[in-house]
Amino acid sequence: MRIKESDKVIKALKKLLIEEYPKSRVGSQKRKAIVYLQKCWPGFEMFLTDIKIPLSNKEAERTIRHAFVGRKNYYGSGSHSGAETADTLFTSIESCKKNDIDLTCPA
């Protein structure tokens, strides 16, 4: 399905980038984005052949969402070491969730 459907879109995007590059102004954000994507192109299209690479980054965004929402509730950690401790804690919890490790304490 990836090769059948996504490959068409990826090829059309690459063609569009090639067509738009000469139309963009030197130093413009558009040109910088085109150059950047062309440099990263092999990694960008890697999802077509490697099924371990997800089609979207929704899972990654959901994973870090709790930390960002929580930041609004407990504005900072009071100190640099507190922020590092919170970072370690969030990373450990999310890693456990991703690997289906039960975090509940035994009764």
Chimera marker file (.cmm) of the C-alpha trace (Angstrom):
<marker_set name="trace">
<marker id="1" x="0.000" y="0.000" z="0.000" r="1" g="1" b="0" radius="0.5"/>
<marker id="2" x="2.855" y="2.399" z="0.822" r="1" g="1" b="0" radius="0.5"/>
<marker id="3" x="4.523" y="1.915" z="-2.530" r="1" g="1" b="0" radius="0.5"/>
<marker id="4" x="1.259" y="1.818" z="-4.439" r="1" g="1" b="0" radius="0.5"/>
<marker id="5" x="-0.285" y="4.990" z="-2.968" r="1" g="1" b="0" radius="0.5"/>
<marker id="6" x="2.430" y="6.981" z="-1.233" r="1" g="1" b="0" radius="0.5"/>
<marker id="7" x="5.051" y="6.591" z="-3.950" r="1" g="1" b="0" radius="0.5"/>
<marker id="8" x="2.874" y="8.573" z="-6.378" r="1" g="1" b="0" radius="0.5"/>
<marker id="9" x="2.545" y="11.424" z="-3.897" r="1" g="1" b="0" radius="0.5"/>
<marker id="10" x="6.268" y="11.424" z="-3.081" r="1" g="1" b="0" radius="0.5"/>
<marker id="11" x="7.223" y="11.513" z="-6.776" r="1" g="1" b="0" radius="0.5"/>
<marker id="12" x="4.770" y="14.369" z="-7.394" r="1" g="1" b="0" radius="0.5"/>
<marker id="13" x="6.244" y="16.273" z="-4.443" r="1" g="1" b="0" radius="0.5"/>
<marker id="14" x="9.793" y="15.821" z="-5.730" r="1" g="1" b="0" radius="0.5"/>
<marker id="15" x="8.729" y="17.031" z="-9.177" r="1" g="1" b="0" radius="0.5"/>
<marker id="16" x="7.052" y="20.065" z="-7.591" r="1" g="1" b="0" radius="0.5"/>
<marker id="17" x="10.191" y="20.891" z="-5.598" r="1" g="1" b="0" radius="0.5"/>
<marker id="18" x="12.312" y="20.751" z="-8.752" r="1" g="1" b="0" radius="0.5"/>
<marker id="19" x="9.837" y="23.008" z="-10.583" r="1" g="1" b="0" radius="0.5"/>
<marker id="20" x="9.496" y="25.514" z="-7.723" r="1" g="1" b="0" radius="0.5"/>
<marker id="21" x="13.192" y="25.912" z="-6.954" r="1" g="1" b="0" radius="0.5"/>
<marker id="22" x="14.016" y="28.209" z="-9.899" r="1" g="1" b="0" radius="0.5"/>
<marker id="23" x="10.875" y="30.271" z="-9.204" r="1" g="1" b="0" radius="0.5"/>
<marker id="24" x="11.880" y="30.994" z="-5.599" r="1" g="1" b="0" radius="0.5"/>
<marker id="25" x="13.992" y="33.983" z="-4.595" r="1" g="1" b="0" radius="0.5"/>
<marker id="26" x="17.567" y="33.464" z="-3.414" r="1" g="1" b="0" radius="0.5"/>
<marker id="27" x="17.610" y="33.490" z="0.393" r="1" g="1" b="0" radius="0.5"/>
<marker id="28" x="13.839" y="33.054" z="0.732" r="1" g="1" b="0" radius="0.5"/>
<marker id="29" x="12.346" y="30.674" z="3.291" r="1" g="1" b="0" radius="0.5"/>
<marker id="30" x="10.759" y="28.715" z="0.464" r="1" g="1" b="0" radius="0.5"/>
<marker id="31" x="14.123" y="28.126" z="-1.216" r="1" g="1" b="0" radius="0.5"/>
<marker id="32" x="15.739" y="27.190" z="2.099" r="1" g="1" b="0" radius="0.5"/>
<marker id="33" x="12.975" y="24.649" z="2.721" r="1" g="1" b="0" radius="0.5"/>
<marker id="34" x="13.377" y="23.168" z="-0.769" r="1" g="1" b="0" radius="0.5"/>
<marker id="35" x="17.171" y="22.863" z="-0.373" r="1" g="1" b="0" radius="0.5"/>
<marker id="36" x="16.776" y="21.323" z="3.090" r="1" g="1" b="0" radius="0.5"/>
<marker id="37" x="14.242" y="18.744" z="1.914" r="1" g="1" b="0" radius="0.5"/>
<marker id="38" x="16.354" y="17.841" z="-1.110" r="1" g="1" b="0" radius="0.5"/>
<marker id="39" x="19.368" y="17.245" z="1.169" r="1" g="1" b="0" radius="0.5"/>
<marker id="40" x="17.271" y="15.022" z="3.430" r="1" g="1" b="0" radius="0.5"/>
<marker id="41" x="15.372" y="13.302" z="0.617" r="1" g="1" b="0" radius="0.5"/>
<marker id="42" x="16.752" y="9.752" z="1.113" r="1" g="1" b="0" radius="0.5"/>
<marker id="43" x="15.622" y="9.799" z="4.750" r="1" g="1" b="0" radius="0.5"/>
<marker id="44" x="12.332" y="11.446" z="3.840" r="1" g="1" b="0" radius="0.5"/>
<marker id="45" x="11.311" y="8.674" z="1.447" r="1" g="1" b="0" radius="0.5"/>
<marker id="46" x="12.704" y="5.839" z="3.577" r="1" g="1" b="0" radius="0.5"/>
<marker id="47" x="9.217" y="5.100" z="4.966" r="1" g="1" b="0" radius="0.5"/>
<marker id="48" x="8.261" y="3.709" z="1.539" r="1" g="1" b="0" radius="0.5"/>
<marker id="49" x="10.500" y="0.669" z="1.929" r="1" g="1" b="0" radius="0.5"/>
<marker id="50" x="10.920" y="0.276" z="5.698" r="1" g="1" b="0" radius="0.5"/>
<marker id="51" x="7.665" y="-0.752" z="7.374" r="1" g="1" b="0" radius="0.5"/>
<marker id="52" x="9.126" y="-0.018" z="10.841" r="1" g="1" b="0" radius="0.5"/>
<marker id="53" x="8.948" y="3.696" z="10.037" r="1" g="1" b="0" radius="0.5"/>
<marker id="54" x="5.471" y="5.021" z="10.861" r="1" g="1" b="0" radius="0.5"/>
<marker id="55" x="3.491" y="6.957" z="8.263" r="1" g="1" b="0" radius="0.5"/>
<marker id="56" x="2.971" y="9.855" z="10.660" r="1" g="1" b="0" radius="0.5"/>
<marker id="57" x="4.477" y="11.261" z="13.839" r="1" g="1" b="0" radius="0.5"/>
<marker id="58" x="1.180" y="11.240" z="15.750" r="1" g="1" b="0" radius="0.5"/>
<marker id="59" x="2.432" y="8.670" z="18.247" r="1" g="1" b="0" radius="0.5"/>
<marker id="60" x="5.519" y="10.739" z="19.036" r="1" g="1" b="0" radius="0.5"/>
<marker id="61" x="3.387" y="13.860" z="19.472" r="1" g="1" b="0" radius="0.5"/>
<marker id="62" x="0.959" y="12.029" z="21.779" r="1" g="1" b="0" radius="0.5"/>
<marker id="63" x="3.906" y="10.739" z="23.808" r="1" g="1" b="0" radius="0.5"/>
<marker id="64" x="5.253" y="14.212" z="24.617" r="1" g="1" b="0" radius="0.5"/>
<marker id="65" x="1.863" y="15.928" z="24.891" r="1" g="1" b="0" radius="0.5"/>
<marker id="66" x="1.501" y="15.192" z="28.616" r="1" g="1" b="0" radius="0.5"/>
<marker id="67" x="4.735" y="16.977" z="29.449" r="1" g="1" b="0" radius="0.5"/>
<marker id="68" x="3.753" y="20.068" z="27.492" r="1" g="1" b="0" radius="0.5"/>
<marker id="69" x="0.236" y="20.212" z="28.916" r="1" g="1" b="0" radius="0.5"/>
<marker id="70" x="1.611" y="19.627" z="32.397" r="1" g="1" b="0" radius="0.5"/>
<marker id="71" x="4.088" y="22.457" z="31.973" r="1" g="1" b="0" radius="0.5"/>
<marker id="72" x="1.164" y="24.869" z="31.912" r="1" g="1" b="0" radius="0.5"/>
<marker id="73" x="-0.200" y="23.420" z="35.152" r="1" g="1" b="0" radius="0.5"/>
<marker id="74" x="2.997" y="23.403" z="37.205" r="1" g="1" b="0" radius="0.5"/>
<marker id="75" x="4.886" y="26.221" z="35.505" r="1" g="1" b="0" radius="0.5"/>
<marker id="76" x="8.489" y="25.116" z="35.554" r="1" g="1" b="0" radius="0.5"/>
<marker id="77" x="10.135" y="22.931" z="38.128" r="1" g="1" b="0" radius="0.5"/>
<marker id="78" x="11.575" y="25.577" z="40.427" r="1" g="1" b="0" radius="0.5"/>
<marker id="79" x="15.190" y="24.767" z="39.580" r="1" g="1" b="0" radius="0.5"/>
<marker id="80" x="17.406" y="23.338" z="36.869" r="1" g="1" b="0" radius="0.5"/>
<marker id="81" x="17.894" y="20.076" z="38.745" r="1" g="1" b="0" radius="0.5"/>
<marker id="82" x="14.123" y="19.836" z="39.270" r="1" g="1" b="0" radius="0.5"/>
<marker id="83" x="13.585" y="20.220" z="35.526" r="1" g="1" b="0" radius="0.5"/>
<marker id="84" x="16.168" y="17.506" z="34.824" r="1" g="1" b="0" radius="0.5"/>
<marker id="85" x="14.482" y="15.199" z="37.344" r="1" g="1" b="0" radius="0.5"/>
<marker id="86" x="11.069" y="15.818" z="35.741" r="1" g="1" b="0" radius="0.5"/>
<marker id="87" x="12.562" y="15.182" z="32.302" r="1" g="1" b="0" radius="0.5"/>
<marker id="88" x="14.027" y="11.856" z="33.441" r="1" g="1" b="0" radius="0.5"/>
<marker id="89" x="10.746" y="10.873" z="35.075" r="1" g="1" b="0" radius="0.5"/>
<marker id="90" x="8.637" y="11.728" z="32.002" r="1" g="1" b="0" radius="0.5"/>
<marker id="91" x="11.053" y="9.866" z="29.726" r="1" g="1" b="0" radius="0.5"/>
<marker id="92" x="10.988" y="6.771" z="31.948" r="1" g="1" b="0" radius="0.5"/>
<marker id="93" x="7.188" y="6.748" z="32.210" r="1" g="1" b="0" radius="0.5"/>
<marker id="94" x="6.650" y="7.190" z="28.465" r="1" g="1" b="0" radius="0.5"/>
<marker id="95" x="9.253" y="4.492" z="27.694" r="1" g="1" b="0" radius="0.5"/>
<marker id="96" x="7.431" y="2.090" z="30.015" r="1" g="1" b="0" radius="0.5"/>
<marker id="97" x="4.107" y="2.906" z="28.339" r="1" g="1" b="0" radius="0.5"/>
<marker id="98" x="5.565" y="2.342" z="24.874" r="1" g="1" b="0" radius="0.5"/>
<marker id="99" x="7.017" y="-1.024" z="25.924" r="1" g="1" b="0" radius="0.5"/>
<marker id="100" x="3.867" y="-2.153" z="27.779" r="1" g="1" b="0" radius="0.5"/>
<marker id="101" x="5.586" y="-2.229" z="31.171" r="1" g="1" b="0" radius="0.5"/>
<marker id="102" x="3.088" y="-2.106" z="34.031" r="1" g="1" b="0" radius="0.5"/>
<marker id="103" x="3.835" y="0.830" z="36.329" r="1" g="1" b="0" radius="0.5"/>
<marker id="104" x="1.370" y="-0.058" z="39.072" r="1" g="1" b="0" radius="0.5"/>
<marker id="105" x="2.772" y="-0.902" z="42.461" r="1" g="1" b="0" radius="0.5"/>
<marker id="106" x="2.010" y="-4.376" z="43.808" r="1" g="1" b="0" radius="0.5"/>
<marker id="107" x="-0.595" y="-4.383" z="46.533" r="1" g="1" b="0" radius="0.5"/>
<link id1="1" id2="2" r="1" g="1" b="0" radius="0.2"/>
<link id1="2" id2="3" r="1" g="1" b="0" radius="0.2"/>
<link id1="3" id2="4" r="1" g="1" b="0" radius="0.2"/>
<link id1="4" id2="5" r="1" g="1" b="0" radius="0.2"/>
<link id1="5" id2="6" r="1" g="1" b="0" radius="0.2"/>
<link id1="6" id2="7" r="1" g="1" b="0" radius="0.2"/>
<link id1="7" id2="8" r="1" g="1" b="0" radius="0.2"/>
<link id1="8" id2="9" r="1" g="1" b="0" radius="0.2"/>
<link id1="9" id2="10" r="1" g="1" b="0" radius="0.2"/>
<link id1="10" id2="11" r="1" g="1" b="0" radius="0.2"/>
<link id1="11" id2="12" r="1" g="1" b="0" radius="0.2"/>
<link id1="12" id2="13" r="1" g="1" b="0" radius="0.2"/>
<link id1="13" id2="14" r="1" g="1" b="0" radius="0.2"/>
<link id1="14" id2="15" r="1" g="1" b="0" radius="0.2"/>
<link id1="15" id2="16" r="1" g="1" b="0" radius="0.2"/>
<link id1="16" id2="17" r="1" g="1" b="0" radius="0.2"/>
<link id1="17" id2="18" r="1" g="1" b="0" radius="0.2"/>
<link id1="18" id2="19" r="1" g="1" b="0" radius="0.2"/>
<link id1="19" id2="20" r="1" g="1" b="0" radius="0.2"/>
<link id1="20" id2="21" r="1" g="1" b="0" radius="0.2"/>
<link id1="21" id2="22" r="1" g="1" b="0" radius="0.2"/>
<link id1="22" id2="23" r="1" g="1" b="0" radius="0.2"/>
<link id1="23" id2="24" r="1" g="1" b="0" radius="0.2"/>
<link id1="24" id2="25" r="1" g="1" b="0" radius="0.2"/>
<link id1="25" id2="26" r="1" g="1" b="0" radius="0.2"/>
<link id1="26" id2="27" r="1" g="1" b="0" radius="0.2"/>
<link id1="27" id2="28" r="1" g="1" b="0" radius="0.2"/>
<link id1="28" id2="29" r="1" g="1" b="0" radius="0.2"/>
<link id1="29" id2="30" r="1" g="1" b="0" radius="0.2"/>
<link id1="30" id2="31" r="1" g="1" b="0" radius="0.2"/>
<link id1="31" id2="32" r="1" g="1" b="0" radius="0.2"/>
<link id1="32" id2="33" r="1" g="1" b="0" radius="0.2"/>
<link id1="33" id2="34" r="1" g="1" b="0" radius="0.2"/>
<link id1="34" id2="35" r="1" g="1" b="0" radius="0.2"/>
<link id1="35" id2="36" r="1" g="1" b="0" radius="0.2"/>
<link id1="36" id2="37" r="1" g="1" b="0" radius="0.2"/>
<link id1="37" id2="38" r="1" g="1" b="0" radius="0.2"/>
<link id1="38" id2="39" r="1" g="1" b="0" radius="0.2"/>
<link id1="39" id2="40" r="1" g="1" b="0" radius="0.2"/>
<link id1="40" id2="41" r="1" g="1" b="0" radius="0.2"/>
<link id1="41" id2="42" r="1" g="1" b="0" radius="0.2"/>
<link id1="42" id2="43" r="1" g="1" b="0" radius="0.2"/>
<link id1="43" id2="44" r="1" g="1" b="0" radius="0.2"/>
<link id1="44" id2="45" r="1" g="1" b="0" radius="0.2"/>
<link id1="45" id2="46" r="1" g="1" b="0" radius="0.2"/>
<link id1="46" id2="47" r="1" g="1" b="0" radius="0.2"/>
<link id1="47" id2="48" r="1" g="1" b="0" radius="0.2"/>
<link id1="48" id2="49" r="1" g="1" b="0" radius="0.2"/>
<link id1="49" id2="50" r="1" g="1" b="0" radius="0.2"/>
<link id1="50" id2="51" r="1" g="1" b="0" radius="0.2"/>
<link id1="51" id2="52" r="1" g="1" b="0" radius="0.2"/>
<link id1="52" id2="53" r="1" g="1" b="0" radius="0.2"/>
<link id1="53" id2="54" r="1" g="1" b="0" radius="0.2"/>
<link id1="54" id2="55" r="1" g="1" b="0" radius="0.2"/>
<link id1="55" id2="56" r="1" g="1" b="0" radius="0.2"/>
<link id1="56" id2="57" r="1" g="1" b="0" radius="0.2"/>
<link id1="57" id2="58" r="1" g="1" b="0" radius="0.2"/>
<link id1="58" id2="59" r="1" g="1" b="0" radius="0.2"/>
<link id1="59" id2="60" r="1" g="1" b="0" radius="0.2"/>
<link id1="60" id2="61" r="1" g="1" b="0" radius="0.2"/>
<link id1="61" id2="62" r="1" g="1" b="0" radius="0.2"/>
<link id1="62" id2="63" r="1" g="1" b="0" radius="0.2"/>
<link id1="63" id2="64" r="1" g="1" b="0" radius="0.2"/>
<link id1="64" id2="65" r="1" g="1" b="0" radius="0.2"/>
<link id1="65" id2="66" r="1" g="1" b="0" radius="0.2"/>
<link id1="66" id2="67" r="1" g="1" b="0" radius="0.2"/>
<link id1="67" id2="68" r="1" g="1" b="0" radius="0.2"/>
<link id1="68" id2="69" r="1" g="1" b="0" radius="0.2"/>
<link id1="69" id2="70" r="1" g="1" b="0" radius="0.2"/>
<link id1="70" id2="71" r="1" g="1" b="0" radius="0.2"/>
<link id1="71" id2="72" r="1" g="1" b="0" radius="0.2"/>
<link id1="72" id2="73" r="1" g="1" b="0" radius="0.2"/>
<link id1="73" id2="74" r="1" g="1" b="0" radius="0.2"/>
<link id1="74" id2="75" r="1" g="1" b="0" radius="0.2"/>
<link id1="75" id2="76" r="1" g="1" b="0" radius="0.2"/>
<link id1="76" id2="77" r="1" g="1" b="0" radius="0.2"/>
<link id1="77" id2="78" r="1" g="1" b="0" radius="0.2"/>
<link id1="78" id2="79" r="1" g="1" b="0" radius="0.2"/>
<link id1="79" id2="80" r="1" g="1" b="0" radius="0.2"/>
<link id1="80" id2="81" r="1" g="1" b="0" radius="0.2"/>
<link id1="81" id2="82" r="1" g="1" b="0" radius="0.2"/>
<link id1="82" id2="83" r="1" g="1" b="0" radius="0.2"/>
<link id1="83" id2="84" r="1" g="1" b="0" radius="0.2"/>
<link id1="84" id2="85" r="1" g="1" b="0" radius="0.2"/>
<link id1="85" id2="86" r="1" g="1" b="0" radius="0.2"/>
<link id1="86" id2="87" r="1" g="1" b="0" radius="0.2"/>
<link id1="87" id2="88" r="1" g="1" b="0" radius="0.2"/>
<link id1="88" id2="89" r="1" g="1" b="0" radius="0.2"/>
<link id1="89" id2="90" r="1" g="1" b="0" radius="0.2"/>
<link id1="90" id2="91" r="1" g="1" b="0" radius="0.2"/>
<link id1="91" id2="92" r="1" g="1" b="0" radius="0.2"/>
<link id1="92" id2="93" r="1" g="1" b="0" radius="0.2"/>
<link id1="93" id2="94" r="1" g="1" b="0" radius="0.2"/>
<link id1="94" id2="95" r="1" g="1" b="0" radius="0.2"/>
<link id1="95" id2="96" r="1" g="1" b="0" radius="0.2"/>
<link id1="96" id2="97" r="1" g="1" b="0" radius="0.2"/>
<link id1="97" id2="98" r="1" g="1" b="0" radius="0.2"/>
<link id1="98" id2="99" r="1" g="1" b="0" radius="0.2"/>
<link id1="99" id2="100" r="1" g="1" b="0" radius="0.2"/>
<link id1="100" id2="101" r="1" g="1" b="0" radius="0.2"/>
<link id1="101" id2="102" r="1" g="1" b="0" radius="0.2"/>
<link id1="102" id2="103" r="1" g="1" b="0" radius="0.2"/>
<link id1="103" id2="104" r="1" g="1" b="0" radius="0.2"/>
<link id1="104" id2="105" r="1" g="1" b="0" radius="0.2"/>
<link id1="105" id2="106" r="1" g="1" b="0" radius="0.2"/>
<link id1="106" id2="107" r="1" g="1" b="0" radius="0.2"/>
</marker_set>
